[in-house]
Amino acid sequence: MAHMETIKKTGLIAMVVGIAVVIGLTAWSGWRLVGDAVASVGIGILVVILVRSMTVSVAGIGWQLLFPRKLRPGMWRCILLRFVREGANNLLPFSQVGGDLVGARMLTFSGTSGSLALASVIVDVLVQAVTQLVFALCGLAILIALGGHDGLVWTAAPGFVIAAIGLGGFYWVQRHGGRRLILSALDRLARNQAGFLQTKVDAVYDWLTAIYSNRSNLLVSTGVHFIGWIIGTAEVYAGFAFMGHPVGWAEALVIESLIDAVRGAAFAVPGALGAQEGGLIVLCALFGIPPDQALALSLVKRAADVALGLPGLLVWQVAEGQRLRIIDRAGKPQPEAIDKPSAGL
């Protein structure tokens, strides 16, 4: 319990620091200039929101495709829960993975076992991170092709190497070596419940193995996620087009791919507050875009976060309330669905 309180306090502190950075960067760029740039976007904000809704929906489909066919949730349910995940990650004082756990929990409300829901989210987060890294490498390659940015390329290269190592470690933890480490930690932290916890951890790892063994599902999901990242390029393209400072698709892809990488690196900061704004100022400067317009684009992106995130949070609260009423009427929670993979799934 104390550990959870520490995480919450850390998240709140990070959020406050991020907000302070955003305010400081806006003041440095000029309040009036940033405000005018945001106002110039006009109806373009609706276009950015539409593009964001498309990328989130595509990510939801990518998540759904990871499930064994016989236990696959409905597509619209996964899309809806993907909006919930995004809303919690972007708007609440969690790290940018807290919303993913919320999505896994809500998936159990419709009959999916907790172990399968958690395993699916773990794999989905990894697939999303890997495709994001590939997308960022594509952006870096385009930046090299455009020429004249060797300094940034060499500065960014070590970060990509570290990210690749980190993702490899995340994958390794999901395999048998990681299982032993987790069980050893549980044995020390909760000796009285070690048997129960081991059963749960074993069930999650069994589902992880089942998901990874279905290479076709994994490959299709990876492709869908990558398409989603590419669609997101339209946010940058449309935002600057409506500001009257249009950029080409190549420049838009560089900016979108590398700012996504910055957001991913700042996963411990709620909503990547401050990191997104600073990153956009640096990246947009490469193409002659002034800081006020870079910050305006960031604020437009955050408007999309709010416009799509608030309904997601509302869905979460309504679902939690309905579940509590069901539990009160039944007197106890409903039993879990199939908790272990079986042959033919």
SULCORGI-V282996 format. One record per backbone hydrogen bond with DSSP energy under -1.0 kcal/mol. CO is the residue of the C=O (numbers start at 1). NH is the residue of the N-H. Records with the same first field share a line. If there is no record, write none. Layout:
CO = NH + NH
This chain:
1 = 5
2 = 6
3 = 7
4 = 8
5 = 9
6 = 10
7 = 11
8 = 12
9 = 13
10 = 14
11 = 15
12 = 16
13 = 17
14 = 18
15 = 19
16 = 20
17 = 21
18 = 22
19 = 23
20 = 24
21 = 25
22 = 26
23 = 27
24 = 28
25 = 29
26 = 30
30 = 34
31 = 35
32 = 36
33 = 37
34 = 38
35 = 39
36 = 40
38 = 41
41 = 44
42 = 45
43 = 46 + 47
44 = 48
45 = 49
46 = 50
47 = 51
48 = 52
49 = 53
50 = 54
51 = 55
52 = 56
53 = 57
54 = 58
55 = 59
56 = 60
57 = 61
58 = 62
59 = 63
60 = 64
61 = 65
63 = 66
64 = 67
68 = 71
69 = 72
74 = 78
75 = 79
76 = 80
77 = 81
78 = 82
79 = 83
80 = 84
81 = 85
82 = 86
83 = 87
84 = 88
85 = 89
86 = 90
87 = 91
88 = 92
89 = 271
92 = 94
95 = 98
97 = 101
98 = 102
99 = 103
100 = 104
101 = 105
102 = 106
103 = 107
106 = 109
107 = 110 + 112
108 = 111
113 = 117
114 = 118
115 = 119
116 = 120
117 = 121
118 = 122
119 = 123
120 = 124
121 = 125
122 = 126
123 = 127
124 = 128
125 = 129
126 = 130
127 = 131
128 = 132
129 = 133
130 = 134
131 = 135
132 = 136
133 = 137
134 = 138
135 = 139
136 = 140
137 = 141
138 = 142
139 = 143
140 = 144
141 = 145
142 = 146
143 = 147
149 = 153
150 = 154
151 = 155
152 = 156
153 = 157
156 = 160
157 = 161
158 = 162
159 = 163
160 = 164
161 = 165
162 = 166
163 = 167
164 = 168
165 = 169
166 = 170
167 = 171
168 = 172
169 = 173
172 = 175
175 = 179
176 = 180
177 = 181
178 = 182
179 = 183
180 = 184
181 = 185
182 = 186
183 = 187
184 = 188
185 = 189
186 = 190
190 = 193
193 = 197
194 = 198
195 = 199
196 = 200
197 = 201
198 = 202
199 = 203
200 = 204
201 = 205
202 = 206
203 = 207
204 = 208
205 = 209
206 = 210
207 = 211
208 = 212
209 = 213
213 = 215
214 = 218
215 = 219
216 = 220
217 = 221
218 = 222
219 = 223
220 = 224
221 = 225
222 = 226
223 = 227
224 = 228
225 = 229
226 = 230
227 = 231
228 = 232
230 = 233
231 = 234
232 = 235
233 = 237
234 = 238
235 = 239
236 = 240
237 = 241
238 = 242
239 = 243
240 = 245
248 = 252
249 = 253
250 = 254
251 = 255
252 = 256
253 = 257
254 = 258
255 = 259
256 = 260
257 = 261
258 = 262
259 = 263
260 = 264
261 = 265
262 = 266
264 = 267
266 = 269
267 = 96
269 = 272
270 = 273
272 = 276
274 = 278
275 = 279
276 = 280
277 = 281
278 = 282
279 = 283
280 = 284
281 = 285
284 = 287 + 289
285 = 288
290 = 294
291 = 295
292 = 296
293 = 297
294 = 298
295 = 299
296 = 300
297 = 301
298 = 302
299 = 303
300 = 304
301 = 305
302 = 306
303 = 307
304 = 308
305 = 309
306 = 310
309 = 313
310 = 314
311 = 315
312 = 316
313 = 317
314 = 318
315 = 319
316 = 320
317 = 321
318 = 322
319 = 323
320 = 324
321 = 325
322 = 326
323 = 327
324 = 328
325 = 329
326 = 330
327 = 331
342 = 345
